[in-house]
Amino acid sequence: MYAGTVELTHELEDHGNVVRCVLQSKMANVFDGQLGAALYRTSRGDFEALFLPKPPQTFASIRLIESHENSRYVRYLYSFQGTPRSSQTMNCARRTFFARSANRLFVTEDKQLAASLGEILNPN
């Protein structure tokens, strides 16, 4: 997983992002077969990066399901269908945004950052 974080750091920096630090993430076991996860603190915001082994394993077939729980505070619930499998549901206080690039899934509360990650790391 270390090699994956170094590679992602270089890709981000090649696109003008300053990576301030990379920390251990609590999202290391969200998906079956996941290598791990890292929390990135960058000049454009913070995000979690979840890593699968190199392709052919990718997040391409994951379908994100967002729902809301209306209690005293609105909660955002996220679950996943497809492969790789995940039996976890993310329970978030704020709306969360996702982007993917091959064997990496990015999770952030910043909509613009998610869009930016999707654009710069998927140059198609």
C-alpha positions, 0 to 999 in steps of 0.5 A: 500500500505504501507504493500506492500512496507514494504514486498518488502523491506524485500524481497529485503534485504533478497536477499542482496539488501540495500534499501536506501529509498522508496519514493512516485512515480508518477506512482501511477495511471498507471493501473486500480485498482492499489493500488499505486507505490513507487520509490526504491533507492537501492544499485543495482540501482533505480526502480519504483514498481507498486502495485495491490491488492494481487492476484488473481490480477496480472500483469501476462497477461500484454503485453508490447508494445515498439515503437520508435519516431524518432524526434530530439531525439529518444524517447521510447514509452511504452503502455500496453495491457491486464489486468489490463487495462491502457490507458496511454503511457509512453514516455521515453528518455531512453530504459526502462525495466520491470519485474513482480512478481505476483501483482507487476510490476517493471520499471527501466532504468537498464536492469541488475536490471530488470533481477535481480528483476525478478530472485530474486522475482520469485523463480521458 
